[in-house]
Amino acid sequence: MNVEKILAISGKPGLFELKLQTRSGFLAESLLDGKKITVGLRSNVSLLSEISMYTYSEEKPLVEIMRAIAVKENEGPTPVNSKDDNAKLIAYFKEILPDYDEDRVYASDIKKLLNWYNILQAKGLVSKEEPKVENAEEVKEQVVEEVKAKKEAKPKTKK
């Protein structure tokens, strides 16, 4: 599941895909209706890859929770939606994330998560596959070489 360019914009329904960055903000395309909007730098914008939900032991990234839903639903839509009553939503969410912090995760958060999952699922952006880094060894070696090169290039100064 690749949600690195998927945005949630405060005050705007649904999710958006980052298309282009400009001097005064960026251009985003709605995943609901495909309309493009310009978003200023003052807008409250969150990347889906940076959002987490509280559990009793840690903060769980939204991507992992959505992957758990994809596994449970075999990459299909959820049987519950944001229009269902809170008790049904909470019962479903407990099946997905049993140790979520009930004091800090509200029913409105669960509704938003399930709504976002269904939007991403309709666009074919959800996956039950673990993310894989291709050429992981090559990337690691390249980073090590860059760090070594920086250390060697740094002149030693005496105080």
Long-range contacts (C-beta under 8 A, 24 or more apart in sequence): 1-63, 1-66, 1-67, 1-70, 1-120, 1-125, 1-126, 1-127, 1-129, 1-131, 2-125, 2-131, 3-47, 3-48, 3-49, 3-62, 3-63, 3-66, 3-120, 3-125, 4-47, 4-49, 6-31, 6-47, 6-48, 6-49, 6-120, 6-125, 7-45, 7-46, 7-47, 7-48, 8-45, 8-46, 8-48, 8-51, 8-116, 9-39, 9-43, 9-44, 9-45, 10-43, 10-44, 10-45, 10-46, 11-43, 11-44, 12-37, 14-115, 14-119, 15-48, 15-116, 15-119, 15-120, 31-119, 31-120, 31-123, 32-119, 48-116, 53-97, 53-100, 53-105, 53-109, 53-113, 54-100, 54-101, 54-104, 54-105, 55-97, 55-99, 55-100, 55-101, 56-99, 56-100, 56-101, 57-99, 60-97, 60-100, 62-113, 62-116, 65-96, 65-97, 65-113, 66-113, 66-116, 66-117, 66-120, 66-126, 67-126, 67-127, 67-128, 67-130, 68-96, 68-97, 69-96, 69-114, 69-117, 69-126, 70-117, 70-121, 70-126, 70-127, 70-128, 71-128, 72-96, 74-128, 75-121, 75-126, 75-127, 75-128, 76-121, 77-118, 77-121, 77-122, 78-114, 78-117, 78-118, 78-121, 80-114, 81-114, 81-115, 81-118, 82-111, 82-112, 82-114, 82-115, 89-114
